[in-house]
Amino acid sequence: MTDAPGPAVRPFIDPEALLLTAQTSPGPGGQNVNRVASAIRLRFDLARAAGLSEPVRRRAARLAGRRLTADGAILFLASRHRTQEANRRDALARLAALLEAARYRLRKTTVTAAFAGRITVRKVQTGQQVRRGGKGNA
């Protein structure tokens, strides 16, 4: 079920595909917020990342959602912490968690007879509630 050996292996993050830049944190703050670049913007280029199989790349792109750019890079903005180093660790940990989740294939769900029966009963009961003027008539 997995493309990588064993769950204890940390995902390899290719430094060539990684770009870390510091910027000022968004939102309100104190006197120093506009002068100190403590937020970290992490850009990970999936296409250039060595050591990732094609299925892992596809799953990572799907898991990235809106963080995936048109050119195939994943963006993270880490600004939870006050220090640049803590935000750097946070961004790298979030990338590692995404790549770790992408290592495993989602299991295909199969519709069992019991599940199909529950769905049928639920549809019948919902239809009765709608006819009575309960659920669905807001």
N, C-alpha and C positions, 0 to 999 in steps of 0.2 A: 503493500500500500504506500510505501514511501519511496522517494527518489534518492534519498541520502541514507547512509548507514547509521542506524541507531539514533534514538532520540536525544542522547547526551551530547551529540556533536553540535557545536555552535555554528550558526550560518557564517560562511565566509563572506566578508565584505571586501570587495576589490577596491583598494585605495585609488586605482586609476579611474574608476567610475564614480568617485565621490568628490563632491565639492562642498566645502563648508565655508560660509561667509558670515561675518558678524554684522548686525544691524541694530538700530535702536528698537526697543520694544514698543508695540502699539498700545494704545489705550492711555488712561490717566496715570499720573505718577507724581512723584515729588519734584524737588528742585533739580535733581540730577538726571531725570529720565530721558531728556532729549539730548544729553551730552555723552552718555555712556552707551556703547554698543554691546549690550549684554545678551540680546537675543541671537539665536543661531538659525540660519537658513541652511538646511541640508538639501543637496540635490544629488540624487543617485540615478545614474544613467543605466537603465536596465539593458539596453542594447550593447553597451560596452563592457558590462560586468562579466568578468571571466569567472568560471567555476559554477555558473548556474545553468542547469539543463533547461531545455526549451519548455517542458511542462511547468517547471518552477517559475520561469519568466512569465508565462501566461497567467498562472494563478496569482503571482505577485501583482501583475497589472490589474487583474480583476479585483483583488483585495484592496489595492490602492484607491480605487474609486476616483473621487474628484481630485485627489492629490497627484494623479497621473497627468502629465502634460501631453500636448499633441506630438511632441518629438520623442516620447517614450521615457521621460525622466519622472522620478517620484520626488515630490517636494515635501519637506517637513519644516515647520516653523516652531522652534522650541523657545518659549519665553516664560515658562512657569517659574523659573528660579531667578534669583537676583544676580548670580555670577555667570559669566560667560562659560566657564569650565563646566558648571553644573548643567547648563543648557546644552552644551556640546554632548555631555554624557547622556542626557535625556533624549536628544535627537538620534544618537547612535543606537540607544536601547530601543527606541520606537521602530527604527529601521530593522534592527535585528529581530524584533518580535514579528514584524510583517513578513520578513524572509523565512523565519521559522514556521509561521503559519502556512506559508506557501509551499513548504516542503511536503505537506501531506495532502493527498487527494481526498476530496469529500466523498463519502460513501453514498452510493446511489440508494435512494429510498425506494422500497418496494411496497406497493399497496397490498396489504393482507386482507383476507376476507373480513376479519373482525373490524379493521379500520374502515373498510368500505361500508360495512353495516352501520357503524357509528355515524359516518357522514350522511348516509341515507336517512337515518332517524333524525339527525339534527336538521336536515333540510325540510323534512315533513313537519317537525315541531315549529320551525321558523315560519313556514307557510301558514300554519294554524294561528300563530301569534299575529302575523300581519293581517290575516282575515278578521281577527277579533279586534283589530285596531290598537294593538299593543306595540310590539317591536317593529321598527321600520317606518312608522307613520309619525314623523316629528312635526 
